[in-house]
Amino acid sequence: MTDYLTEVAEFAAEFRAEDLPAATVDRTKLIVADSVAAIVGGAAEPEIGALTARLSRTSNGGSIVMGTGETVDPAVAALLNGSAGTFLEMDEGNQFCKGHPGMHTIPATYAASAGRTVSGPAFLAAVTIGYEVGARVGIATNLRPAMHPHGTWGAICAAVGVGRLSGFDAPQMRTLLNIGSNMCLATSRPTMLEGGTVRNMYAGIAGQLGTLACHLVAAGFTGERDGIANVFGRVVSDTFSQAAMTERLGDRWEVARNYFKLHSCCRYNHAALDALAIISERHGRVCEPSNIARIDVTTYSLAAELDNQGPANTLAAKFSVPFAVATTIFNGSSEVASFTWDAVRNAAIQDLAKRVFVSEDPAMSAKLPEARPAAIAVTLQDGSVLEASTETNRGDWRDPYTESELRGKYDSLTTRLWDKKNSDAVYREIMNLDQAASLGPLAERIAQADRSIKISAKDQDHD
């Protein structure tokens, strides 16, 4: 009888790109486009710019740091792009693994393609399968409550994606899984609640370590007999389901069960914001801040944890239901601009956030992971109450956003740095990846988009 690890390794190494269902390929292309948008949008943040400037001085290579025009070693590119893509809390995710497989897979896999002849279908297969294997580890385990899921099983996503492009066979892939599992970070969940922006590096570090894991395999390093079960069943968790690793493997695809985000904050906020949108659709600006006495949000346990009424910075604001609700009401939007420092420092938003109260409903918690419910009650100054609820979140596999909505998000994020013409060209290349003989045209479009930033900056300096 084949053990689960051998089965997963054989799947990761041997599943043929041409056997991926067309719908799965299409979904992966959307995830790639969405992730590129999150990376480029995040690259506009000052911390990412400063870190890129420092690391690019000491790293040589041909892998691009999107949104900057810098080229560095693939492992450093995985670090910087993965971190940039996390910064705005706009990257896609998967509710069943309780994390963000795309941003752990795509930066490292794309960085590893530099200098190699990689077809579009081969790249999409590497992303899909890296996403699949890492997400299944997340599904199979139950991380300790004090841990943040970023940077844990995500190193396996990156390792498998890069391993596919490296041509690893099944025995090498098995070794890679045993080494990659030992690259798990000791991540701290309170960072997200307290606004510790080191948390924004976890996915990038996982990409860097996943890339390193492939080098270790190629250099002859070995791992333990079953690193995945030991690390994710004993070290960072007390439970691990081997059956979850192979259930419908190659038939049920985790990219098809992903979610996309239009709210620029932690997804645990989204149910409350979706319910708030229902109230706004019904009642319009009756929900003006001055007309609100208090707001009560009832939701599931993970969301109820985000109850901070006075977040310290922009990251903490993205992990605060009171702030997310308040800034969305005040600005009429939950996009990136509603979670900036200007929003965090806005006295009117701060005042309204202090009138938003969050509590857990155990019956809602019992519906996880299939549902992400919330109910919201807005009590107005005249004593009347406006109520709405939702069982799931917009953007998930049961209530998906349209491609037009996702394209709008792509445009809004990429044009933080790229001009519209170059942004459109990159999008077209991504959507054509399943027909592309190589990644060269996409790489050139991204490089051209980045060159346009520098040209624009020089023009502004000249003016």
HELIX and SHEET records of a PDB file:
HELIX    1   1 TYR A    4  GLU A   14  1                                  11    
HELIX    2   2 ALA A   17  ASP A   19  5                                   3    
HELIX    3   3 ALA A   22  ALA A   43  1                                  22    
HELIX    4   4 PRO A   46  SER A   56  1                                  11    
HELIX    5   5 PRO A   74  PHE A   87  1                                  14    
HELIX    6   6 PRO A  101  SER A  113  1                                  13    
HELIX    7   7 GLY A  120  ALA A  140  1                                  21    
HELIX    8   8 GLY A  154  LEU A  165  1                                  12    
HELIX    9   9 ALA A  170  GLY A  180  1                                  11    
HELIX   10  10 SER A  181  MET A  183  5                                   3    
HELIX   11  11 PRO A  190  GLU A  194  1                                   5    
HELIX   12  12 THR A  197  MET A  201  5                                   5    
HELIX   13  13 TYR A  202  ALA A  218  1                                  17    
HELIX   14  14 GLY A  227  ASN A  230  1                                   4    
HELIX   15  15 VAL A  231  VAL A  235  3                                   5    
HELIX   16  16 GLN A  242  THR A  246  1                                   5    
HELIX   17  17 GLU A  254  ARG A  257  5                                   4    
HELIX   18  18 ARG A  267  ASN A  269  5                                   3    
HELIX   19  19 HIS A  270  HIS A  283  1                                  14    
HELIX   20  20 GLY A  284  CYS A  287  5                                   4    
HELIX   21  21 PRO A  289  ASN A  291  5                                   3    
HELIX   22  22 SER A  301  ALA A  304  1                                   4    
HELIX   23  23 THR A  314  LYS A  318  1                                   5    
HELIX   24  24 VAL A  321  ASN A  331  1                                  11    
HELIX   25  25 VAL A  336  PHE A  339  5                                   4    
HELIX   26  26 TRP A  341  VAL A  344  1                                   4    
HELIX   27  27 ALA A  347  ALA A  353  1                                   7    
HELIX   28  28 PRO A  362  SER A  365  1                                   4    
HELIX   29  29 GLU A  403  THR A  414  1                                  12    
HELIX   30  30 LYS A  420  MET A  431  1                                  12    
HELIX   31  31 LEU A  433  GLN A  435  5                                   3    
HELIX   32  32 GLY A  440  HIS A  462  1                                  23    
SHEET    1   A 2 SER A  63  VAL A  65  0                                        
SHEET    2   A 2 GLU A  70  VAL A  72 -1                                        
SHEET    1   B 4 VAL A 356  GLU A 360  0                                        
SHEET    2   B 4 ILE A 292  THR A 299  1                                        
SHEET    3   B 4 ALA A 374  LEU A 380 -1                                        
SHEET    4   B 4 VAL A 385  THR A 390 -1                                        
END                                                                             
